[in-house]
Amino acid sequence: MNRVSVENPDDDDDRIYLTRPVTPDRLGVLLGIKLHIVLADLMWRNQFLLRDEVVPDSVAKDIAKKYHRILIIRDEEPEY
């Protein structure tokens, strides 16, 4: 359920992919930054969330942009 992936890690592409739900914990792992830094970035944007609450898509993309990444959020893939 905790799908975090970087497509083509050898490529110089700044795009990163994350499936919903986007939480501060998962976003920090994906960006390679500590949780308290993600939470501080959220507070800076008036988003007071816990580690397992859902981050709005636009806020998550802004935080990724701050760390020079392009966040692409995908819907949860159905399990067969």
mmCIF file of the N, C-alpha and C atoms, coordinates in Angstrom:
data_MODEL
# 
_entry.id   MODEL 
# 
loop_
_atom_site.group_PDB 
_atom_site.id 
_atom_site.type_symbol 
_atom_site.label_atom_id 
_atom_site.label_alt_id 
_atom_site.label_comp_id 
_atom_site.label_asym_id 
_atom_site.label_entity_id 
_atom_site.label_seq_id 
_atom_site.pdbx_PDB_ins_code 
_atom_site.Cartn_x 
_atom_site.Cartn_y 
_atom_site.Cartn_z 
_atom_site.occupancy 
_atom_site.B_iso_or_equiv 
_atom_site.pdbx_formal_charge 
_atom_site.auth_seq_id 
_atom_site.auth_comp_id 
_atom_site.auth_asym_id 
_atom_site.auth_atom_id 
_atom_site.pdbx_PDB_model_num 
ATOM 1   N N  . MET A 1 1  ? 0.812  -1.194 0.000   1.00 0.00 ? 1  MET A N  1 
ATOM 2   C CA . MET A 1 1  ? 0.000  0.000  0.000   1.00 0.00 ? 1  MET A CA 1 
ATOM 3   C C  . MET A 1 1  ? 0.854  1.255  0.000   1.00 0.00 ? 1  MET A C  1 
ATOM 4   N N  . ASN A 1 2  ? 2.060  1.171  0.470   1.00 0.00 ? 2  ASN A N  1 
ATOM 5   C CA . ASN A 1 2  ? 2.948  2.316  0.542   1.00 0.00 ? 2  ASN A CA 1 
ATOM 6   C C  . ASN A 1 2  ? 3.808  2.397  -0.712  1.00 0.00 ? 2  ASN A C  1 
ATOM 7   N N  . ARG A 1 3  ? 3.182  2.699  -1.834  1.00 0.00 ? 3  ARG A N  1 
ATOM 8   C CA . ARG A 1 3  ? 3.912  2.722  -3.098  1.00 0.00 ? 3  ARG A CA 1 
ATOM 9   C C  . ARG A 1 3  ? 4.581  4.071  -3.307  1.00 0.00 ? 3  ARG A C  1 
ATOM 10  N N  . VAL A 1 4  ? 5.879  4.082  -3.240  1.00 0.00 ? 4  VAL A N  1 
ATOM 11  C CA . VAL A 1 4  ? 6.671  5.265  -3.528  1.00 0.00 ? 4  VAL A CA 1 
ATOM 12  C C  . VAL A 1 4  ? 7.686  4.832  -4.561  1.00 0.00 ? 4  VAL A C  1 
ATOM 13  N N  . SER A 1 5  ? 7.718  5.526  -5.673  1.00 0.00 ? 5  SER A N  1 
ATOM 14  C CA . SER A 1 5  ? 8.652  5.107  -6.705  1.00 0.00 ? 5  SER A CA 1 
ATOM 15  C C  . SER A 1 5  ? 9.210  6.302  -7.445  1.00 0.00 ? 5  SER A C  1 
ATOM 16  N N  . VAL A 1 6  ? 10.412 6.136  -7.907  1.00 0.00 ? 6  VAL A N  1 
ATOM 17  C CA . VAL A 1 6  ? 11.029 7.101  -8.801  1.00 0.00 ? 6  VAL A CA 1 
ATOM 18  C C  . VAL A 1 6  ? 11.247 6.349  -10.098 1.00 0.00 ? 6  VAL A C  1 
ATOM 19  N N  . GLU A 1 7  ? 10.664 6.854  -11.158 1.00 0.00 ? 7  GLU A N  1 
ATOM 20  C CA . GLU A 1 7  ? 10.783 6.184  -12.442 1.00 0.00 ? 7  GLU A CA 1 
ATOM 21  C C  . GLU A 1 7  ? 12.123 6.557  -13.077 1.00 0.00 ? 7  GLU A C  1 
ATOM 22  N N  . ASN A 1 8  ? 12.826 5.584  -13.602 1.00 0.00 ? 8  ASN A N  1 
ATOM 23  C CA . ASN A 1 8  ? 14.130 5.762  -14.243 1.00 0.00 ? 8  ASN A CA 1 
ATOM 24  C C  . ASN A 1 8  ? 15.119 6.503  -13.337 1.00 0.00 ? 8  ASN A C  1 
ATOM 25  N N  . PRO A 1 9  ? 15.587 5.892  -12.274 1.00 0.00 ? 9  PRO A N  1 
ATOM 26  C CA . PRO A 1 9  ? 16.481 6.593  -11.348 1.00 0.00 ? 9  PRO A CA 1 
ATOM 27  C C  . PRO A 1 9  ? 17.817 6.994  -11.966 1.00 0.00 ? 9  PRO A C  1 
ATOM 28  N N  . ASP A 1 10 ? 18.234 6.350  -13.042 1.00 0.00 ? 10 ASP A N  1 
ATOM 29  C CA . ASP A 1 10 ? 19.490 6.706  -13.687 1.00 0.00 ? 10 ASP A CA 1 
ATOM 30  C C  . ASP A 1 10 ? 19.341 7.910  -14.600 1.00 0.00 ? 10 ASP A C  1 
ATOM 31  N N  . ASP A 1 11 ? 18.108 8.286  -14.909 1.00 0.00 ? 11 ASP A N  1 
ATOM 32  C CA . ASP A 1 11 ? 17.830 9.411  -15.781 1.00 0.00 ? 11 ASP A CA 1 
ATOM 33  C C  . ASP A 1 11 ? 17.988 10.712 -14.992 1.00 0.00 ? 11 ASP A C  1 
ATOM 34  N N  . ASP A 1 12 ? 18.331 11.805 -15.671 1.00 0.00 ? 12 ASP A N  1 
ATOM 35  C CA . ASP A 1 12 ? 18.490 13.104 -15.024 1.00 0.00 ? 12 ASP A CA 1 
ATOM 36  C C  . ASP A 1 12 ? 17.161 13.841 -14.903 1.00 0.00 ? 12 ASP A C  1 
ATOM 37  N N  . ASP A 1 13 ? 16.080 13.126 -14.966 1.00 0.00 ? 13 ASP A N  1 
ATOM 38  C CA . ASP A 1 13 ? 14.747 13.706 -14.919 1.00 0.00 ? 13 ASP A CA 1 
ATOM 39  C C  . ASP A 1 13 ? 14.388 14.068 -13.476 1.00 0.00 ? 13 ASP A C  1 
ATOM 40  N N  . ASP A 1 14 ? 13.756 15.211 -13.291 1.00 0.00 ? 14 ASP A N  1 
ATOM 41  C CA . ASP A 1 14 ? 13.373 15.667 -11.960 1.00 0.00 ? 14 ASP A CA 1 
ATOM 42  C C  . ASP A 1 14 ? 11.965 15.247 -11.572 1.00 0.00 ? 14 ASP A C  1 
ATOM 43  N N  . ARG A 1 15 ? 11.296 14.456 -12.406 1.00 0.00 ? 15 ARG A N  1 
ATOM 44  C CA . ARG A 1 15 ? 9.941  14.030 -12.101 1.00 0.00 ? 15 ARG A CA 1 
ATOM 45  C C  . ARG A 1 15 ? 9.957  12.891 -11.084 1.00 0.00 ? 15 ARG A C  1 
ATOM 46  N N  . ILE A 1 16 ? 9.033  12.978 -10.130 1.00 0.00 ? 16 ILE A N  1 
ATOM 47  C CA . ILE A 1 16 ? 8.857  11.910 -9.158  1.00 0.00 ? 16 ILE A CA 1 
ATOM 48  C C  . ILE A 1 16 ? 7.375  11.555 -9.143  1.00 0.00 ? 16 ILE A C  1 
ATOM 49  N N  . TYR A 1 17 ? 7.061  10.311 -8.851  1.00 0.00 ? 17 TYR A N  1 
ATOM 50  C CA . TYR A 1 17 ? 5.696  9.807  -8.924  1.00 0.00 ? 17 TYR A CA 1 
ATOM 51  C C  . TYR A 1 17 ? 5.262  9.300  -7.550  1.00 0.00 ? 17 TYR A C  1 
ATOM 52  N N  . LEU A 1 18 ? 4.023  9.615  -7.201  1.00 0.00 ? 18 LEU A N  1 
ATOM 53  C CA . LEU A 1 18 ? 3.473  9.190  -5.929  1.00 0.00 ? 18 LEU A CA 1 
ATOM 54  C C  . LEU A 1 18 ? 1.998  8.862  -6.133  1.00 0.00 ? 18 LEU A C  1 
ATOM 55  N N  . THR A 1 19 ? 1.560  7.750  -5.559  1.00 0.00 ? 19 THR A N  1 
ATOM 56  C CA . THR A 1 19 ? 0.140  7.403  -5.634  1.00 0.00 ? 19 THR A CA 1 
ATOM 57  C C  . THR A 1 19 ? -0.577 7.989  -4.426  1.00 0.00 ? 19 THR A C  1 
ATOM 58  N N  . ARG A 1 20 ? -1.862 8.207  -4.587  1.00 0.00 ? 20 ARG A N  1 
ATOM 59  C CA . ARG A 1 20 ? -2.674 8.730  -3.492  1.00 0.00 ? 20 ARG A CA 1 
ATOM 60  C C  . ARG A 1 20 ? -2.834 7.678  -2.408  1.00 0.00 ? 20 ARG A C  1 
ATOM 61  N N  . PRO A 1 21 ? -2.978 7.996  -1.199  1.00 0.00 ? 21 PRO A N  1 
ATOM 62  C CA . PRO A 1 21 ? -3.034 9.325  -0.599  1.00 0.00 ? 21 PRO A CA 1 
ATOM 63  C C  . PRO A 1 21 ? -1.630 9.877  -0.354  1.00 0.00 ? 21 PRO A C  1 
ATOM 64  N N  . VAL A 1 22 ? -1.481 11.168 -0.563  1.00 0.00 ? 22 VAL A N  1 
ATOM 65  C CA . VAL A 1 22 ? -0.210 11.844 -0.316  1.00 0.00 ? 22 VAL A CA 1 
ATOM 66  C C  . VAL A 1 22 ? -0.211 12.292 1.138   1.00 0.00 ? 22 VAL A C  1 
ATOM 67  N N  . THR A 1 23 ? 0.701  11.751 1.919   1.00 0.00 ? 23 THR A N  1 
ATOM 68  C CA . THR A 1 23 ? 0.836  12.122 3.330   1.00 0.00 ? 23 THR A CA 1 
ATOM 69  C C  . THR A 1 23 ? 2.210  12.760 3.538   1.00 0.00 ? 23 THR A C  1 
ATOM 70  N N  . PRO A 1 24 ? 2.379  13.545 4.599   1.00 0.00 ? 24 PRO A N  1 
ATOM 71  C CA . PRO A 1 24 ? 3.693  14.127 4.867   1.00 0.00 ? 24 PRO A CA 1 
ATOM 72  C C  . PRO A 1 24 ? 4.785  13.069 5.005   1.00 0.00 ? 24 PRO A C  1 
ATOM 73  N N  . ASP A 1 25 ? 4.441  11.940 5.607   1.00 0.00 ? 25 ASP A N  1 
ATOM 74  C CA . ASP A 1 25 ? 5.415  10.868 5.797   1.00 0.00 ? 25 ASP A CA 1 
ATOM 75  C C  . ASP A 1 25 ? 5.904  10.320 4.448   1.00 0.00 ? 25 ASP A C  1 
ATOM 76  N N  . ARG A 1 26 ? 4.979  10.012 3.562   1.00 0.00 ? 26 ARG A N  1 
ATOM 77  C CA . ARG A 1 26 ? 5.329  9.457  2.249   1.00 0.00 ? 26 ARG A CA 1 
ATOM 78  C C  . ARG A 1 26 ? 6.037  10.494 1.380   1.00 0.00 ? 26 ARG A C  1 
ATOM 79  N N  . LEU A 1 27 ? 5.610  11.753 1.486   1.00 0.00 ? 27 LEU A N  1 
ATOM 80  C CA . LEU A 1 27 ? 6.240  12.819 0.700   1.00 0.00 ? 27 LEU A CA 1 
ATOM 81  C C  . LEU A 1 27 ? 7.687  13.021 1.126   1.00 0.00 ? 27 LEU A C  1 
ATOM 82  N N  . GLY A 1 28 ? 7.932  12.967 2.424   1.00 0.00 ? 28 GLY A N  1 
ATOM 83  C CA . GLY A 1 28 ? 9.304  13.109 2.923   1.00 0.00 ? 28 GLY A CA 1 
ATOM 84  C C  . GLY A 1 28 ? 10.211 11.989 2.448   1.00 0.00 ? 28 GLY A C  1 
ATOM 85  N N  . VAL A 1 29 ? 9.703  10.769 2.471   1.00 0.00 ? 29 VAL A N  1 
ATOM 86  C CA . VAL A 1 29 ? 10.492 9.626  1.999   1.00 0.00 ? 29 VAL A CA 1 
ATOM 87  C C  . VAL A 1 29 ? 10.820 9.794  0.512   1.00 0.00 ? 29 VAL A C  1 
ATOM 88  N N  . LEU A 1 30 ? 9.835  10.208 -0.248  1.00 0.00 ? 30 LEU A N  1 
ATOM 89  C CA . LEU A 1 30 ? 10.018 10.367 -1.679  1.00 0.00 ? 30 LEU A CA 1 
ATOM 90  C C  . LEU A 1 30 ? 11.027 11.463 -2.011  1.00 0.00 ? 30 LEU A C  1 
ATOM 91  N N  . LEU A 1 31 ? 10.969 12.566 -1.285  1.00 0.00 ? 31 LEU A N  1 
ATOM 92  C CA . LEU A 1 31 ? 11.880 13.682 -1.541  1.00 0.00 ? 31 LEU A CA 1 
ATOM 93  C C  . LEU A 1 31 ? 13.236 13.503 -0.869  1.00 0.00 ? 31 LEU A C  1 
ATOM 94  N N  . GLY A 1 32 ? 13.333 12.550 0.045   1.00 0.00 ? 32 GLY A N  1 
ATOM 95  C CA . GLY A 1 32 ? 14.596 12.312 0.735   1.00 0.00 ? 32 GLY A CA 1 
ATOM 96  C C  . GLY A 1 32 ? 14.869 13.329 1.826   1.00 0.00 ? 32 GLY A C  1 
ATOM 97  N N  . ILE A 1 33 ? 13.800 13.857 2.433   1.00 0.00 ? 33 ILE A N  1 
ATOM 98  C CA . ILE A 1 33 ? 13.964 14.809 3.526   1.00 0.00 ? 33 ILE A CA 1 
ATOM 99  C C  . ILE A 1 33 ? 13.233 14.281 4.758   1.00 0.00 ? 33 ILE A C  1 
ATOM 100 N N  . LYS A 1 34 ? 13.641 14.780 5.917   1.00 0.00 ? 34 LYS A N  1 
ATOM 101 C CA . LYS A 1 34 ? 13.067 14.284 7.165   1.00 0.00 ? 34 LYS A CA 1 
ATOM 102 C C  . LYS A 1 34 ? 11.653 14.823 7.374   1.00 0.00 ? 34 LYS A C  1 
ATOM 103 N N  . LEU A 1 35 ? 10.894 14.069 8.138   1.00 0.00 ? 35 LEU A N  1 
ATOM 104 C CA . LEU A 1 35 ? 9.491  14.378 8.367   1.00 0.00 ? 35 LEU A CA 1 
ATOM 105 C C  . LEU A 1 35 ? 9.295  15.754 8.983   1.00 0.00 ? 35 LEU A C  1 
ATOM 106 N N  . HIS A 1 36 ? 10.119 16.124 9.942   1.00 0.00 ? 36 HIS A N  1 
ATOM 107 C CA . HIS A 1 36 ? 9.919  17.414 10.592  1.00 0.00 ? 36 HIS A CA 1 
ATOM 108 C C  . HIS A 1 36 ? 10.121 18.583 9.638   1.00 0.00 ? 36 HIS A C  1 
ATOM 109 N N  . ILE A 1 37 ? 10.928 18.395 8.612   1.00 0.00 ? 37 ILE A N  1 
ATOM 110 C CA . ILE A 1 37 ? 11.125 19.441 7.613   1.00 0.00 ? 37 ILE A CA 1 
ATOM 111 C C  . ILE A 1 37 ? 9.886  19.558 6.731   1.00 0.00 ? 37 ILE A C  1 
ATOM 112 N N  . VAL A 1 38 ? 9.301  18.423 6.355   1.00 0.00 ? 38 VAL A N  1 
ATOM 113 C CA . VAL A 1 38 ? 8.064  18.440 5.574   1.00 0.00 ? 38 VAL A CA 1 
ATOM 114 C C  . VAL A 1 38 ? 6.953  19.108 6.384   1.00 0.00 ? 38 VAL A C  1 
ATOM 115 N N  . LEU A 1 39 ? 6.843  18.765 7.656   1.00 0.00 ? 39 LEU A N  1 
ATOM 116 C CA . LEU A 1 39 ? 5.816  19.369 8.503   1.00 0.00 ? 39 LEU A CA 1 
ATOM 117 C C  . LEU A 1 39 ? 6.041  20.875 8.661   1.00 0.00 ? 39 LEU A C  1 
ATOM 118 N N  . ALA A 1 40 ? 7.283  21.299 8.750   1.00 0.00 ? 40 ALA A N  1 
ATOM 119 C CA . ALA A 1 40 ? 7.585  22.736 8.827   1.00 0.00 ? 40 ALA A CA 1 
ATOM 120 C C  . ALA A 1 40 ? 7.203  23.434 7.523   1.00 0.00 ? 40 ALA A C  1 
ATOM 121 N N  . ASP A 1 41 ? 7.478  22.803 6.380   1.00 0.00 ? 41 ASP A N  1 
ATOM 122 C CA . ASP A 1 41 ? 7.076  23.369 5.090   1.00 0.00 ? 41 ASP A CA 1 
ATOM 123 C C  . ASP A 1 41 ? 5.558  23.479 4.990   1.00 0.00 ? 41 ASP A C  1 
ATOM 124 N N  . LEU A 1 42 ? 4.858  22.492 5.531   1.00 0.00 ? 42 LEU A N  1 
ATOM 125 C CA . LEU A 1 42 ? 3.394  22.539 5.535   1.00 0.00 ? 42 LEU A CA 1 
ATOM 126 C C  . LEU A 1 42 ? 2.883  23.672 6.432   1.00 0.00 ? 42 LEU A C  1 
ATOM 127 N N  . MET A 1 43 ? 3.484  23.827 7.601   1.00 0.00 ? 43 MET A N  1 
ATOM 128 C CA . MET A 1 43 ? 3.074  24.900 8.504   1.00 0.00 ? 43 MET A CA 1 
ATOM 129 C C  . MET A 1 43 ? 3.319  26.262 7.876   1.00 0.00 ? 43 MET A C  1 
ATOM 130 N N  . TRP A 1 44 ? 4.395  26.382 7.138   1.00 0.00 ? 44 TRP A N  1 
ATOM 131 C CA . TRP A 1 44 ? 4.728  27.621 6.441   1.00 0.00 ? 44 TRP A CA 1 
ATOM 132 C C  . TRP A 1 44 ? 3.619  27.978 5.445   1.00 0.00 ? 44 TRP A C  1 
ATOM 133 N N  . ARG A 1 45 ? 2.905  26.967 4.975   1.00 0.00 ? 45 ARG A N  1 
ATOM 134 C CA . ARG A 1 45 ? 1.805  27.152 4.023   1.00 0.00 ? 45 ARG A CA 1 
ATOM 135 C C  . ARG A 1 45 ? 0.433  27.059 4.716   1.00 0.00 ? 45 ARG A C  1 
ATOM 136 N N  . ASN A 1 46 ? 0.419  27.260 6.031   1.00 0.00 ? 46 ASN A N  1 
ATOM 137 C CA . ASN A 1 46 ? -0.801 27.212 6.847   1.00 0.00 ? 46 ASN A CA 1 
ATOM 138 C C  . ASN A 1 46 ? -1.541 25.886 6.745   1.00 0.00 ? 46 ASN A C  1 
ATOM 139 N N  . GLN A 1 47 ? -0.806 24.803 6.623   1.00 0.00 ? 47 GLN A N  1 
ATOM 140 C CA . GLN A 1 47 ? -1.367 23.456 6.618   1.00 0.00 ? 47 GLN A CA 1 
ATOM 141 C C  . GLN A 1 47 ? -0.826 22.747 7.859   1.00 0.00 ? 47 GLN A C  1 
ATOM 142 N N  . PHE A 1 48 ? -1.656 22.580 8.866   1.00 0.00 ? 48 PHE A N  1 
ATOM 143 C CA . PHE A 1 48 ? -1.240 21.960 10.115  1.00 0.00 ? 48 PHE A CA 1 
ATOM 144 C C  . PHE A 1 48 ? -1.741 20.519 10.126  1.00 0.00 ? 48 PHE A C  1 
ATOM 145 N N  . LEU A 1 49 ? -0.888 19.617 9.666   1.00 0.00 ? 49 LEU A N  1 
ATOM 146 C CA . LEU A 1 49 ? -1.262 18.222 9.490   1.00 0.00 ? 49 LEU A CA 1 
ATOM 147 C C  . LEU A 1 49 ? -0.394 17.310 10.339  1.00 0.00 ? 49 LEU A C  1 
ATOM 148 N N  . LEU A 1 50 ? -0.919 16.131 10.625  1.00 0.00 ? 50 LEU A N  1 
ATOM 149 C CA . LEU A 1 50 ? -0.139 15.078 11.260  1.00 0.00 ? 50 LEU A CA 1 
ATOM 150 C C  . LEU A 1 50 ? 0.520  14.246 10.167  1.00 0.00 ? 50 LEU A C  1 
ATOM 151 N N  . ARG A 1 51 ? 1.386  13.347 10.570  1.00 0.00 ? 51 ARG A N  1 
ATOM 152 C CA . ARG A 1 51 ? 2.172  12.583 9.604   1.00 0.00 ? 51 ARG A CA 1 
ATOM 153 C C  . ARG A 1 51 ? 1.334  11.680 8.714   1.00 0.00 ? 51 ARG A C  1 
ATOM 154 N N  . ASP A 1 52 ? 0.127  11.299 9.140   1.00 0.00 ? 52 ASP A N  1 
ATOM 155 C CA . ASP A 1 52 ? -0.673 10.376 8.348   1.00 0.00 ? 52 ASP A CA 1 
ATOM 156 C C  . ASP A 1 52 ? -1.917 11.020 7.736   1.00 0.00 ? 52 ASP A C  1 
ATOM 157 N N  . GLU A 1 53 ? -2.013 12.348 7.792   1.00 0.00 ? 53 GLU A N  1 
ATOM 158 C CA . GLU A 1 53 ? -3.138 13.042 7.175   1.00 0.00 ? 53 GLU A CA 1 
ATOM 159 C C  . GLU A 1 53 ? -2.822 13.375 5.716   1.00 0.00 ? 53 GLU A C  1 
ATOM 160 N N  . VAL A 1 54 ? -3.857 13.591 4.945   1.00 0.00 ? 54 VAL A N  1 
ATOM 161 C CA . VAL A 1 54 ? -3.695 13.797 3.499   1.00 0.00 ? 54 VAL A CA 1 
ATOM 162 C C  . VAL A 1 54 ? -3.311 15.245 3.205   1.00 0.00 ? 54 VAL A C  1 
ATOM 163 N N  . VAL A 1 55 ? -2.264 15.388 2.386   1.00 0.00 ? 55 VAL A N  1 
ATOM 164 C CA . VAL A 1 55 ? -1.791 16.693 1.941   1.00 0.00 ? 55 VAL A CA 1 
ATOM 165 C C  . VAL A 1 55 ? -2.529 17.046 0.646   1.00 0.00 ? 55 VAL A C  1 
ATOM 166 N N  . PRO A 1 56 ? -3.051 18.270 0.527   1.00 0.00 ? 56 PRO A N  1 
ATOM 167 C CA . PRO A 1 56 ? -3.662 18.674 -0.739  1.00 0.00 ? 56 PRO A CA 1 
ATOM 168 C C  . PRO A 1 56 ? -2.652 18.599 -1.886  1.00 0.00 ? 56 PRO A C  1 
ATOM 169 N N  . ASP A 1 57 ? -3.135 18.224 -3.064  1.00 0.00 ? 57 ASP A N  1 
ATOM 170 C CA . ASP A 1 57 ? -2.245 18.026 -4.210  1.00 0.00 ? 57 ASP A CA 1 
ATOM 171 C C  . ASP A 1 57 ? -1.413 19.262 -4.542  1.00 0.00 ? 57 ASP A C  1 
ATOM 172 N N  . SER A 1 58 ? -2.047 20.428 -4.553  1.00 0.00 ? 58 SER A N  1 
ATOM 173 C CA . SER A 1 58 ? -1.325 21.644 -4.932  1.00 0.00 ? 58 SER A CA 1 
ATOM 174 C C  . SER A 1 58 ? -0.226 21.978 -3.928  1.00 0.00 ? 58 SER A C  1 
ATOM 175 N N  . VAL A 1 59 ? -0.467 21.732 -2.651  1.00 0.00 ? 59 VAL A N  1 
ATOM 176 C CA . VAL A 1 59 ? 0.534  21.990 -1.612  1.00 0.00 ? 59 VAL A CA 1 
ATOM 177 C C  . VAL A 1 59 ? 1.690  21.003 -1.738  1.00 0.00 ? 59 VAL A C  1 
ATOM 178 N N  . ALA A 1 60 ? 1.386  19.738 -1.991  1.00 0.00 ? 60 ALA A N  1 
ATOM 179 C CA . ALA A 1 60 ? 2.438  18.727 -2.153  1.00 0.00 ? 60 ALA A CA 1 
ATOM 180 C C  . ALA A 1 60 ? 3.320  19.070 -3.354  1.00 0.00 ? 60 ALA A C  1 
ATOM 181 N N  . LYS A 1 61 ? 2.704  19.534 -4.439  1.00 0.00 ? 61 LYS A N  1 
ATOM 182 C CA . LYS A 1 61 ? 3.480  19.905 -5.633  1.00 0.00 ? 61 LYS A CA 1 
ATOM 183 C C  . LYS A 1 61 ? 4.351  21.125 -5.368  1.00 0.00 ? 61 LYS A C  1 
ATOM 184 N N  . ASP A 1 62 ? 3.845  22.080 -4.572  1.00 0.00 ? 62 ASP A N  1 
ATOM 185 C CA . ASP A 1 62 ? 4.652  23.250 -4.211  1.00 0.00 ? 62 ASP A CA 1 
ATOM 186 C C  . ASP A 1 62 ? 5.863  22.857 -3.374  1.00 0.00 ? 62 ASP A C  1 
ATOM 187 N N  . ILE A 1 63 ? 5.661  21.947 -2.433  1.00 0.00 ? 63 ILE A N  1 
ATOM 188 C CA . ILE A 1 63 ? 6.786  21.502 -1.604  1.00 0.00 ? 63 ILE A CA 1 
ATOM 189 C C  . ILE A 1 63 ? 7.820  20.768 -2.455  1.00 0.00 ? 63 ILE A C  1 
ATOM 190 N N  . ALA A 1 64 ? 7.360  19.920 -3.364  1.00 0.00 ? 64 ALA A N  1 
ATOM 191 C CA . ALA A 1 64 ? 8.296  19.218 -4.256  1.00 0.00 ? 64 ALA A CA 1 
ATOM 192 C C  . ALA A 1 64 ? 9.066  20.209 -5.126  1.00 0.00 ? 64 ALA A C  1 
ATOM 193 N N  . LYS A 1 65 ? 8.384  21.239 -5.582  1.00 0.00 ? 65 LYS A N  1 
ATOM 194 C CA . LYS A 1 65 ? 9.038  22.262 -6.414  1.00 0.00 ? 65 LYS A CA 1 
ATOM 195 C C  . LYS A 1 65 ? 10.131 22.975 -5.632  1.00 0.00 ? 65 LYS A C  1 
ATOM 196 N N  . LYS A 1 66 ? 9.899  23.179 -4.331  1.00 0.00 ? 66 LYS A N  1 
ATOM 197 C CA . LYS A 1 66 ? 10.899 23.823 -3.476  1.00 0.00 ? 66 LYS A CA 1 
ATOM 198 C C  . LYS A 1 66 ? 12.209 23.019 -3.477  1.00 0.00 ? 66 LYS A C  1 
ATOM 199 N N  . TYR A 1 67 ? 12.082 21.697 -3.578  1.00 0.00 ? 67 TYR A N  1 
ATOM 200 C CA . TYR A 1 67 ? 13.256 20.824 -3.592  1.00 0.00 ? 67 TYR A CA 1 
ATOM 201 C C  . TYR A 1 67 ? 13.638 20.405 -5.003  1.00 0.00 ? 67 TYR A C  1 
ATOM 202 N N  . HIS A 1 68 ? 13.249 21.208 -5.977  1.00 0.00 ? 68 HIS A N  1 
ATOM 203 C CA . HIS A 1 68 ? 13.632 21.046 -7.385  1.00 0.00 ? 68 HIS A CA 1 
ATOM 204 C C  . HIS A 1 68 ? 13.171 19.730 -7.981  1.00 0.00 ? 68 HIS A C  1 
ATOM 205 N N  . ARG A 1 69 ? 11.961 19.339 -7.639  1.00 0.00 ? 69 ARG A N  1 
ATOM 206 C CA . ARG A 1 69 ? 11.347 18.125 -8.181  1.00 0.00 ? 69 ARG A CA 1 
ATOM 207 C C  . ARG A 1 69 ? 9.982  18.464 -8.753  1.00 0.00 ? 69 ARG A C  1 
ATOM 208 N N  . ILE A 1 70 ? 9.537  17.675 -9.698  1.00 0.00 ? 70 ILE A N  1 
ATOM 209 C CA . ILE A 1 70 ? 8.199  17.796 -10.261 1.00 0.00 ? 70 ILE A CA 1 
ATOM 210 C C  . ILE A 1 70 ? 7.414  16.585 -9.787  1.00 0.00 ? 70 ILE A C  1 
ATOM 211 N N  . LEU A 1 71 ? 6.408  16.822 -8.968  1.00 0.00 ? 71 LEU A N  1 
ATOM 212 C CA . LEU A 1 71 ? 5.617  15.740 -8.389  1.00 0.00 ? 71 LEU A CA 1 
ATOM 213 C C  . LEU A 1 71 ? 4.433  15.426 -9.287  1.00 0.00 ? 71 LEU A C  1 
ATOM 214 N N  . ILE A 1 72 ? 4.312  14.166 -9.650  1.00 0.00 ? 72 ILE A N  1 
ATOM 215 C CA . ILE A 1 72 ? 3.178  13.689 -10.425 1.00 0.00 ? 72 ILE A CA 1 
ATOM 216 C C  . ILE A 1 72 ? 2.414  12.719 -9.530  1.00 0.00 ? 72 ILE A C  1 
ATOM 217 N N  . ILE A 1 73 ? 1.162  13.077 -9.242  1.00 0.00 ? 73 ILE A N  1 
ATOM 218 C CA . ILE A 1 73 ? 0.338  12.282 -8.335  1.00 0.00 ? 73 ILE A CA 1 
ATOM 219 C C  . ILE A 1 73 ? -0.597 11.420 -9.163  1.00 0.00 ? 73 ILE A C  1 
ATOM 220 N N  . ARG A 1 74 ? -0.551 10.139 -8.901  1.00 0.00 ? 74 ARG A N  1 
ATOM 221 C CA . ARG A 1 74 ? -1.387 9.184  -9.620  1.00 0.00 ? 74 ARG A CA 1 
ATOM 222 C C  . ARG A 1 74 ? -2.453 8.630  -8.687  1.00 0.00 ? 74 ARG A C  1 
ATOM 223 N N  . ASP A 1 75 ? -3.581 8.249  -9.266  1.00 0.00 ? 75 ASP A N  1 
ATOM 224 C CA . ASP A 1 75 ? -4.617 7.582  -8.485  1.00 0.00 ? 75 ASP A CA 1 
ATOM 225 C C  . ASP A 1 75 ? -4.143 6.183  -8.143  1.00 0.00 ? 75 ASP A C  1 
ATOM 226 N N  . GLU A 1 76 ? -4.693 5.656  -7.079  1.00 0.00 ? 76 GLU A N  1 
ATOM 227 C CA . GLU A 1 76 ? -4.367 4.299  -6.640  1.00 0.00 ? 76 GLU A CA 1 
ATOM 228 C C  . GLU A 1 76 ? -4.713 3.310  -7.744  1.00 0.00 ? 76 GLU A C  1 
ATOM 229 N N  . GLU A 1 77 ? -3.782 2.448  -8.074  1.00 0.00 ? 77 GLU A N  1 
ATOM 230 C CA . GLU A 1 77 ? -4.016 1.446  -9.104  1.00 0.00 ? 77 GLU A CA 1 
ATOM 231 C C  . GLU A 1 77 ? -4.872 0.306  -8.516  1.00 0.00 ? 77 GLU A C  1 
ATOM 232 N N  . PRO A 1 78 ? -5.854 -0.162 -9.265  1.00 0.00 ? 78 PRO A N  1 
ATOM 233 C CA . PRO A 1 78 ? -6.688 -1.233 -8.740  1.00 0.00 ? 78 PRO A CA 1 
ATOM 234 C C  . PRO A 1 78 ? -5.899 -2.538 -8.611  1.00 0.00 ? 78 PRO A C  1 
ATOM 235 N N  . GLU A 1 79 ? -6.187 -3.275 -7.552  1.00 0.00 ? 79 GLU A N  1 
ATOM 236 C CA . GLU A 1 79 ? -5.525 -4.570 -7.341  1.00 0.00 ? 79 GLU A CA 1 
ATOM 237 C C  . GLU A 1 79 ? -6.380 -5.653 -7.933  1.00 0.00 ? 79 GLU A C  1 
ATOM 238 N N  . TYR A 1 80 ? -5.772 -6.505 -8.728  1.00 0.00 ? 80 TYR A N  1 
ATOM 239 C CA . TYR A 1 80 ? -6.504 -7.589 -9.390  1.00 0.00 ? 80 TYR A CA 1 
ATOM 240 C C  . TYR A 1 80 ? -6.298 -8.894 -8.683  1.00 0.00 ? 80 TYR A C  1 
# 
